[in-house]
Amino acid sequence: MSWSASEWPAKLTHIPPELVCVEDYERLAAQFVPESVLAYFSGGSADEHGLVRNRQRFTARQLYSRVLADVSQGSTRCRLLGQELEHPLVLAPLAYQGLVHPQGELDTARGAEAVDACMAVSTLSSYRLEDIAAHSSAPQWFQLYWQERRADTLSLLRRAERAGYSALLLTVDVPVQALRNRQQRSGFQLPAQAAANLSEFASPATVELAPGASRVFQGIMAQAPSWQDIAWLRQQTDLPLLLKGVTHPDDAVRARELGCAGVVVSNHGGRALDSLPASIDVLAAVRMAVGAEFPLLLDGGVRSGEDVFKALALGADAVMVGRPQVFALAVAGALGVAHMLRSLREELEVTMSLCGCANLAAIGPQSLVNPAGELSCCV
Ligand SMILES: Cc1cc2nc3c(=O)[nH]c(=O)nc-3n(C[C@H](O)[C@H](O)[C@H](O)COP(=O)(O)O)c2cc1C
């Protein structure tokens, strides 16, 4: 099914009482965007085992409640990358949000600002990074995809600095795209010129492959960034640089040694290799490897305040929320994004209260049933 934008139903202007949790937005989104667009945003890679696993591994974990604790001075405040945040919920970078809402990332930014949430803006946003920055006074980070030409990578970086972004996330987990079966079956096609930030760059040069050369190794991967490029990028900016898409503890350690300011433990929401572990399953091992002080974020399957709590208990300093933001945007624009984030925050506060944790520092493996099992399942 494909709709022209004028056929799209109007977005909700109030939140109906039956919309009670984050996952309700995904169900409702089907009424607001065409099926193939939903397939693009909802889908994972290949047979979607990784996508499913991200959720299963959150729900498999159980919490100990602690009764009669005094949390009357409780708070979700935290400090991350030198910034004071009201809560540890960050919007993950999600491409092409103009596909679900005419205002795209501009509305997402407004929604995030309304609830003091930090937003990471994708290189592949539908609106220019400068315009998105102008729509929010809340902290924003820029997600960088390495470009074929260094000058283009540098140009994006300088624009992000000038626009006031306070951190840079370099996404390193999908230099070559994994299979996207659901998306392909749906017939999804990106509109031309969908990525506003890249419109001024010349089209990528066509690589002439030698006879017998591999399209993947000598073609796509020959353009991909390496550890040397991370060292180079570090020298180009004073912004904190985080690597997004790390699952192996040794890669996280290498990032720290190269002067990165943190890493995002992530399997790209089940859109990289289908056999990657759930990001929550490798978090404790990454935390052990990098030490207590190194900033770690986690994304992949976070859908409730209890999920946020579990990620913090296993060593994350903050979590990123991916798909729920576009589903909320599709249903109710900035209002939906703000409501979705507020619901998550309140669920986190309820979970903290019932687990006897008055602040984020009090959350730890002691709240999880079988924390020893957590560590033995790590790489
Ligand atoms: C449709 C879609 C587009 C995405 N676009 C980007 C992107 O442009 N840059 C990036 O670093 N990650 C991108 N991601 C990955 C997210 O930042 C994040 O890692 C993932 O969505 C988290 O999982 P969740 O959706 O289960 O919360 C995308 C994910 C989806 C589903």
The ligand as an ORCA input file, in Angstrom:
! r2SCAN-3c Opt
* xyz 0 1
  C      14.338      2.778     10.849
  C      15.614      2.941     11.598
  C      16.525      3.901     11.191
  C      17.722      4.053     11.885
  N      18.583      5.032     11.497
  C      19.761      5.169     12.148
  C      20.671      6.185     11.772
  O      20.429      6.963     10.864
  N      21.844      6.255     12.457
  C      22.153      5.399     13.482
  O      23.223      5.493     14.069
  N      21.281      4.454     13.879
  C      20.102      4.325     13.248
  N      19.211      3.381     13.667
  C      19.508      2.588     14.873
  C      19.007      3.321     16.125
  O      19.794      4.446     16.390
  C      19.044      2.430     17.378
  O      20.316      1.855     17.485
  C      17.976      1.346     17.400
  O      16.797      1.788     16.783
  C      17.680      0.963     18.839
  O      16.767     -0.090     18.910
  P      15.203      0.116     19.198
  O      14.614      0.631     17.942
  O      14.767     -1.275     19.520
  O      15.043      1.062     20.356
  C      18.008      3.213     12.993
  C      17.077      2.275     13.402
  C      15.887      2.135     12.735
  C      14.889      1.129     13.235
*
